[in-house]
Every structure is written in structure tokens, then in C-alpha cells.
Amino acid sequence: MTKKAPRRTAQRILETTLELFNRFGEPNVSTTLISAELRISPGNLYYHYPSKDELVNTLFDGYEAGLYELLAASDDVQDVDDVWFFMHSLFELIWKYRFLYRDLNHLLSRNRHLETHFQQVLERKKAAVSVLLDHLQAAGQLQMAERTQDAVAASMVVLLTYWLSYEYVLQPRSALEPENAQDALLRGAYHVLGLLAPHLAAAPRAHLQALIEAYHPPTS
């Protein structure tokens, strides 16, 4: 049996850093803690990532690449089922990198790379949501004036961006723990799609309600 090749140290550092950032929050995790968790010397850590910001930026770049690939799928959305899957997939990616959203204002205030790139992230999110709404309109499933559509797209992006912060404020000791992931993701998708419900035609609105009831998301 062929043995698996050991993970490269740089990748192990990233994976451990992401886990620690997600668990404790980026401001509360030092490079000393990361190296101790990995049982490597601080010098070995700095060889691969010369600063904590370098770790943050590398993790963010991985999130950004995954997000843009996912957002491109908005062009394939044709109905309510596609919208549900698309939103849930977005929340899964956000959950994977939840430290970015938990500590967003702190990170933006001191990290120029995130400050400039996260503005683009929001713009790309809104553009993807607008495409999604256009497709629903074209399919006759959505009835919405242009100005209303722009406002709804912006509101959906706001919920996507700050939902986990809302969950964290409600339950700071447990909301972002892994065992609560599924409920948090379902609640987020439920509330984002709730912005669409009043504007859907009767049949897709009923189908959306059936999807929501099937998943039984706990309310917040």
C-alpha cells in the first residue's frame, strides 16, 4: 500500500491557522500560539509566512478565489431550487472562512489588502445576485421593478455579509462552533431568501415555502 505524502509545512500552517482563527477570532491568535499548536519553531513559521498579516492575506486569497468561482455559477440559476442551492453554497464557503466575517471591521481597519479586496468582494456578490434575479425575472418567476431589484440585491448582500456576526452577537459562546454550522447556515439562507418571497409568482413562492418547511430552520 502506497503511503500518502505528508502535507507540506506551509499547507499545515494555513490549515491550523484557519482553524484557530475560526475558533478564537483572528485578534486573539498570535503566531506564537500557531507555532505551538503545530509544534514547530516560530522561525519555521516565519520562514513560510513572515508575518501574521501574510497568513491572513493568504487565507483571504483562498476564500476570494473560491468565492469568485462560486459566484460565476449565478449565471446558471434558473429557478427557486437553484437559488436555494446557490445561497446555501455561499453560506458554506462563508462558514469555512468565518473568521473574516466575525472580525471583519477589525481586519479592514488595519489590513490594506483586505480593505481594497473586500470592496470588490461586495461588488461581485451584488453583481452575481443581480444576475440571479435577472434570470428569475426572465423565467417569469419573479416580478420586481428595476429600482426594487437593486435594493433587494443590496439587502441580500448585506445579509450574506453580516449574518454570522448577527449569530455571534446572539450567542457569542457557541454560535460559531462547528456543531452549530448547519443551523446557522439554514437560518442565513432562510432569511436571505425571505427577501425574495414577496416578489415571487404564486407557484415559485409556494415551492420556496415548501423548501423552507422541509429544512425546518430554527428561527432567530
C-alpha positions, 0 to 999 in steps of 0.5 A: 500500500502506497503511503500518502505524502505528508502535507507540506509545512506551509499547507499545515500552517494555513490549515491550523491557522484557519482553524484557530482563527475560526475558533478564537477570532483572528485578534486573539491568535498570535503566531506564537500560539500557531507555532505551538499548536503545530509544534514547530519553531516560530522561525519555521513559521516565519520562514513560510509566512513572515508575518501574521498579516501574510497568513491572513492575506493568504487565507483571504486569497483562498476564500476570494478565489473560491468565492469568485468561482462560486459566484460565476455559477449565478449565471446558471440559476434558473429557478427557486431550487437553484437559488436555494442551492446557490445561497446555501453554497455561499453560506458554506464557503462563508462558514469555512472562512468565518473568521473574516466575517466575525472580525471583519471591521477589525481586519479592514481597519488595519489590513490594506489588502483586505480593505481594497479586496473586500470592496470588490468582494461586495461588488461581485456578490451584488453583481452575481445576485443581480444576475440571479434575479435577472434570470428569475425575472426572465423565467417569469418567476419573479416580478420586481421593478428595476429600482426594487431589484437593486435594493433587494440585491443590496439587502441580500448582500448585506445579509450574506455579509453580516449574518454570522456576526448577527449569530455571534452577537446572539450567542457569542459562546457557541454560535460559531462552533462547528456543531452549530454550522448547519443551523446557522447556515439554514437560518442565513439562507432562510432569511436571505431568501425571505427577501425574495418571497414577496416578489415571487409568482404564486407557484415559485413562492409556494415551492420556496415555502415548501423548501423552507418547511422541509429544512425546518430552520430554527428561527432567530 
